[in-house]
Amino acid sequence: MKTQLFAAAAVLAMAVSAPAFAQNIGSVGAAVNYSDVKATGFDADGTSVKVDGNVAIPTGAWTVTLNGAVSVNDNDISDETVASTAAHLTTKVGDSWRVGGFAALSRPSNDTLWAVGGEASKYFDRVTLNGLVAYGQANDLDADLYAVRGEARYFVSDDFRLDAGAGYSKLDGKANNEADIWDVNVGGEYKFANTGWSTFGKYTHTESKDLADLNSEAVKVGFRYTFGGSLKARDAAGADLIDADTLFGLGIR
């Protein structure tokens, strides 16, 4: 509960304080997520709501990126409120690379999940490539988690982005329960001219033969308000680094 309250407060603070971050860049958004989950002995679908926020704060040679999210679920899959937060510390190497690390914390399925990792971004004229590796622990499950993720973002214009990504996660439980989890996703975001508002969508497919033959499809659509610049500028500033929800291919995206 403390983690949920902390992350909720962080998201609300970002939303309320957006004008104060005018010299920085970031966004706040809200989305509806529809998921269809199938596994051995389980077949359910449901809709949830997610509110999130992020901001990139340059501090000399380094950039501090903060993000947080709250997902409210009340459906056949879950009836929980899941909160998460992450902090990133990165630096630019030349004009085309960003490298650094992060720490993340979330509360999925009544568990406490924490993670640390390293990340890198390569910037081209219209394309950004992102990659990361991460290690985490789920306390109640008594399990170690590992992840490798990659993503490509293509900017049709400064305010129109298409993206695609993939990830592999491994759950290594202490009770001899192991699972390999794979996910792929495609999406995009379009920012309306002369406003801070944009609309976005994302489709994610997740599967694991080890987790009761899990097969999940999820579609998310929503609106976002960006402060401080265009979608391309937000990306280049390091505001759109990964959040805790998507890190291990689990939970609401």
C-alpha positions in Angstrom: 0.0 0.0 0.0 2.8 2.4 0.8 4.3 1.8 -2.6 1.0 2.4 -4.3 0.5 5.7 -2.4 4.0 6.8 -3.2 3.7 6.1 -7.0 0.2 7.7 -7.1 1.5 10.8 -5.4 4.4 11.0 -7.8 2.1 10.8 -10.9 -0.2 13.4 -9.5 2.6 15.7 -8.6 4.0 15.5 -12.1 0.5 16.4 -13.5 -0.1 19.3 -11.2 3.5 20.6 -11.5 3.8 20.4 -15.2 4.0 24.2 -15.7 6.9 24.3 -13.1 8.8 21.9 -15.3 8.6 24.2 -18.3 12.4 24.3 -18.5 12.5 20.5 -18.6 10.5 18.1 -20.8 8.1 15.3 -20.0 4.5 14.2 -20.2 1.4 13.0 -18.3 -1.1 10.6 -19.8 -4.1 8.4 -19.3 -5.0 5.2 -21.2 -7.5 2.3 -21.4 -6.0 -1.1 -21.7 -7.9 -4.2 -22.9 -6.3 -7.6 -22.3 -7.3 -11.1 -23.3 -5.4 -13.7 -21.3 -5.4 -17.5 -22.0 -3.6 -20.2 -20.1 -4.2 -23.8 -19.1 -7.5 -23.8 -17.1 -7.8 -20.0 -17.4 -9.5 -17.8 -20.1 -10.4 -14.2 -19.2 -10.4 -10.7 -20.6 -10.8 -7.3 -19.0 -10.3 -3.6 -19.2 -8.2 -1.4 -17.0 -7.2 2.2 -16.7 -3.6 3.5 -16.4 -2.4 7.0 -15.5 1.3 7.8 -15.9 3.8 10.6 -15.9 7.5 11.2 -16.7 10.0 14.1 -16.7 13.6 14.4 -17.8 15.7 16.9 -15.6 19.1 17.8 -17.0 21.8 18.4 -14.3 25.0 19.3 -16.0 26.4 16.3 -17.9 23.8 14.0 -16.4 20.0 13.7 -16.9 17.7 12.4 -14.1 14.5 10.8 -15.5 11.6 10.1 -13.2 8.5 8.2 -14.1 5.5 6.7 -12.3 2.3 4.9 -13.1 -0.9 3.7 -11.4 -3.1 1.0 -13.1 -6.6 0.4 -11.8 -7.9 -3.1 -12.5 -11.4 -4.3 -11.8 -12.1 -7.2 -14.2 -12.0 -11.0 -14.6 -8.2 -10.9 -14.7 -7.5 -8.8 -11.7 -9.1 -6.4 -9.2 -6.0 -4.8 -7.9 -4.5 -1.3 -8.1 -0.9 -1.6 -9.2 1.6 1.3 -8.7 5.1 1.6 -10.0 7.9 4.1 -10.1 11.4 4.3 -11.6 14.4 6.6 -11.6 17.1 6.8 -14.4 20.5 8.4 -14.4 21.9 8.8 -17.9 24.5 10.9 -19.8 25.0 11.8 -23.5 28.1 10.4 -25.2 28.8 12.6 -28.1 25.6 13.7 -30.0 24.2 10.3 -30.8 24.4 8.1 -27.7 22.7 8.1 -24.2 23.9 5.6 -21.6 23.1 5.0 -17.9 21.2 2.9 -15.4 18.0 2.8 -13.5 16.2 1.5 -10.4 12.5 0.5 -10.4 9.9 -0.5 -7.9 6.4 -1.8 -8.4 3.6 -3.7 -6.6 2.1 -6.3 -9.0 -0.2 -9.1 -7.7 0.3 -8.2 -4.0 4.0 -8.7 -4.5 6.9 -6.2 -4.2 9.1 -6.2 -7.2 12.3 -4.2 -7.4 14.8 -4.0 -10.3 18.1 -2.4 -11.4 19.6 -2.3 -14.9 21.7 -0.7 -17.5 20.3 1.0 -20.7 21.5 2.7 -23.9 19.9 4.7 -26.7 21.4 5.4 -30.1 19.9 8.5 -32.0 19.8 8.8 -35.7 18.1 11.5 -37.8 14.6 9.9 -37.7 15.2 6.7 -35.7 16.0 6.0 -32.1 17.2 2.5 -31.0 16.8 1.6 -27.3 18.2 -1.4 -25.4 18.5 -2.5 -21.8 19.3 -5.4 -19.5 17.8 -5.7 -16.0 17.9 -7.8 -12.9 15.1 -7.9 -10.3 13.5 -9.8 -7.4 9.9 -10.5 -6.6 9.9 -10.8 -2.8 6.7 -12.8 -2.2 7.3 -15.1 -5.1 10.9 -15.5 -3.8 12.1 -15.3 -7.4 14.8 -13.7 -9.4 13.9 -11.9 -12.6 16.1 -11.2 -15.7 15.2 -9.2 -18.8 16.7 -8.1 -22.1 14.6 -5.6 -24.1 15.0 -3.6 -27.4 12.9 -1.0 -29.2 13.0 1.0 -32.4 11.2 4.3 -32.8 10.7 6.0 -36.2 9.7 9.6 -36.3 7.7 10.3 -39.5 7.8 13.9 -38.3 8.8 15.6 -35.0 5.3 15.0 -33.7 4.4 11.6 -35.3 6.2 8.5 -34.0 5.9 4.8 -34.8 7.6 2.2 -32.7 8.1 -1.6 -32.3 9.8 -3.6 -29.6 10.5 -7.0 -28.2 11.6 -8.5 -24.9 12.7 -11.7 -23.2 12.3 -12.2 -19.5 13.3 -15.1 -17.3 11.7 -16.0 -13.9 13.9 -18.1 -11.7 12.0 -19.2 -8.6 13.5 -20.7 -5.5 11.0 -23.6 -5.6 12.3 -25.0 -8.8 9.8 -23.0 -10.8 11.3 -21.3 -13.9 9.7 -19.6 -16.8 10.8 -17.9 -20.0 8.5 -15.1 -21.1 8.5 -13.5 -24.6 6.7 -10.3 -25.8 6.5 -8.2 -28.9 4.7 -4.9 -29.4 3.9 -2.2 -32.0 2.5 1.3 -31.4 2.6 4.9 -32.2 1.8 8.4 -31.0 0.6 11.6 -32.8 0.8 15.0 -31.3 -1.7 17.6 -32.6 -0.3 20.7 -34.2 0.1 23.8 -31.9 -1.0 21.9 -28.8 0.6 19.8 -26.1 -1.9 17.0 -26.6 -1.3 13.7 -28.4 -3.1 10.4 -28.9 -1.3 7.0 -28.8 -2.0 3.3 -29.1 -0.1 0.1 -28.5 -0.5 -3.6 -29.2 1.4 -6.2 -27.1 1.6 -10.0 -27.5 3.0 -12.0 -24.6 3.5 -15.8 -24.3 5.2 -18.3 -22.1 5.1 -22.1 -22.5 6.3 -22.5 -18.9 3.5 -20.4 -17.3 0.6 -22.8 -18.0 1.0 -22.1 -21.7 0.3 -18.4 -21.3 -0.9 -16.4 -24.3 -1.9 -12.8 -23.8 -3.0 -10.0 -26.2 -3.3 -6.4 -25.0 -4.4 -3.2 -26.7 -3.9 0.2 -25.1 -5.2 3.6 -26.4 -5.1 6.9 -24.7 -4.2 10.6 -24.6 -1.1 12.4 -23.4 0.0 15.9 -22.6 3.6 16.8 -23.4 5.3 19.8 -21.8 8.6 21.3 -23.0 8.8 20.3 -26.7 7.8 17.9 -29.5 7.6 14.1 -29.3 11.1 13.9 -30.9 12.5 16.4 -28.4 10.9 14.5 -25.6 12.6 11.3 -26.8 16.0 12.9 -27.3 15.9 14.4 -23.8 15.6 11.0 -22.3 12.0 11.5 -20.9 10.6 8.3 -22.5 12.8 5.7 -20.8 11.2 2.4 -19.7 8.8 2.2 -16.7 8.6 -0.6 -14.2 5.3 -2.0 -15.7 6.8 -3.0 -19.0 10.3 -4.1 -17.7 9.7 -7.9 -17.3 6.8 -8.3 -19.8 4.3 -8.7 -16.9 1.3 -6.7 -15.9 -0.5 -3.8 -17.5 1.3 -1.9 -20.3 
